[in-house]
Amino acid sequence: MTQCPNLTRYSYDESDREILNVGWLAPEHDYRKGIVDERVVDALRVLSADYDNQMRGVHHCEFCDADRPFVLGSPAMDTEVWLGSAEIRVRGADGTLYTAPNLVIHYITEHQYCPPEEFCRAAARTVGIETAGQLTLAD
């Protein structure tokens, strides 16, 4: 997977929509670490079952030896969702569209990745989770 700095323009497809990258990580590049509110992780798990841009191949985590991580996703948290072959897209209150690899859930929970606050708010908003205060705390 190619590393893309957070909040840069997504260019994987030739869509006219402006989409911003979040969570496209690679070991040779530093990334923001910290604590992410569990409501964000729950929102991403819900969204993981309704993925975008499904790929034929699988991208394995380059930070650890996890063979093929999965989460229980969907609104009922009862659907096994394999990570590493799709994207999660969320829209912010201002209309900004963000895209992240669904592996972002693994990065947050296992590697302390701390996505931008605006992405976290958009994920929570997309699934109807009310938020007050900060959703991330960077180291």
C-alpha positions in Angstrom: 0.0 0.0 0.0 1.3 3.4 -0.8 1.7 5.9 2.0 -0.3 9.1 1.6 -0.1 12.0 4.0 -3.3 12.7 5.9 -5.7 15.2 4.4 -4.0 15.2 1.0 -6.1 14.8 -2.1 -7.0 11.2 -2.9 -5.9 10.2 -6.4 -6.5 6.5 -6.7 -9.3 6.9 -9.1 -10.1 9.7 -11.6 -13.3 10.9 -9.9 -14.2 14.5 -10.0 -15.1 14.4 -6.4 -12.6 15.9 -3.9 -11.7 13.2 -1.5 -9.1 13.4 1.3 -6.7 10.6 2.4 -6.6 9.4 6.0 -4.6 6.5 7.4 -2.6 5.3 4.4 0.4 4.3 6.5 3.8 2.7 5.7 6.6 1.7 8.2 9.2 4.0 6.6 7.0 7.1 7.4 6.2 8.4 10.9 2.6 8.8 11.8 0.6 10.6 14.5 0.1 8.4 17.6 -2.3 8.8 20.5 -5.6 7.7 22.0 -8.7 7.6 19.9 -12.2 7.6 21.6 -13.8 4.2 21.5 -16.9 5.8 19.8 -14.7 6.4 16.8 -13.6 2.8 16.7 -17.2 1.6 17.1 -18.3 3.9 14.2 -15.5 2.6 12.0 -16.5 -1.0 12.8 -20.1 -0.2 11.8 -18.9 1.4 8.6 -16.5 -1.5 7.8 -19.3 -3.8 6.8 -20.5 -1.2 4.2 -17.2 -0.8 2.5 -16.2 1.1 -0.6 -13.7 0.4 -3.4 -13.3 -3.4 -2.7 -10.1 -4.7 -4.1 -9.3 -8.2 -5.4 -6.1 -8.5 -3.5 -5.3 -8.2 0.2 -2.9 -5.8 1.9 -1.4 -7.1 5.0 -0.3 -4.9 7.9 3.3 -3.9 7.4 3.8 -3.0 11.1 3.2 -6.5 12.5 2.8 -10.1 11.6 -1.0 -10.1 11.7 -1.9 -12.4 8.9 -5.3 -11.0 8.0 -6.9 -9.0 10.8 -10.7 -8.8 11.0 -13.3 -7.0 13.2 -16.9 -7.7 14.0 -18.7 -4.9 12.1 -22.1 -3.7 11.0 -24.6 -1.9 13.2 -25.2 -5.1 15.2 -21.4 -5.8 15.4 -22.1 -9.3 14.3 -20.5 -9.4 10.8 -17.0 -10.7 10.4 -15.2 -8.1 8.2 -11.7 -8.9 6.9 -9.4 -5.9 6.8 -6.9 -5.0 4.1 -8.9 -5.0 0.9 -11.4 -2.1 1.0 -11.9 1.5 2.0 -14.1 3.3 4.5 -15.5 6.6 3.3 -17.1 9.2 5.6 -18.5 12.7 5.0 -17.9 15.6 7.4 -20.5 18.1 8.5 -19.0 20.6 6.0 -19.3 18.1 3.1 -15.7 17.0 3.0 -15.3 13.4 2.0 -12.6 11.3 3.6 -11.3 7.9 2.6 -9.2 5.4 4.6 -8.2 1.8 4.1 -10.4 -0.4 6.3 -7.1 -1.5 7.9 -7.3 1.9 9.7 -9.2 0.1 12.4 -6.3 -2.2 13.0 -3.8 0.7 12.9 -5.8 2.5 15.6 -6.4 -0.4 17.9 -3.0 -2.2 17.5 -0.5 0.5 16.5 -1.9 3.6 18.3 -2.5 5.5 15.0 -4.3 8.7 15.8 -6.3 10.0 12.7 -7.1 13.6 12.3 -9.9 14.9 14.5 -12.1 15.9 11.6 -12.0 12.4 10.2 -13.0 11.0 13.6 -15.9 13.4 13.9 -17.0 12.5 10.3 -17.0 8.8 11.1 -19.0 9.3 14.3 -21.4 11.6 12.5 -21.9 9.2 9.6 -23.3 6.5 12.0 -25.2 9.0 14.2 -23.0 9.0 17.2 -23.3 12.2 19.2 -19.9 13.7 20.1 -18.9 16.4 22.5 -15.3 17.3 23.2 -12.2 15.9 21.7 -12.3 12.4 20.1 -8.5 12.1 19.8 -5.6 12.8 22.1 -2.2 12.8 20.3 1.0 12.0 22.1 
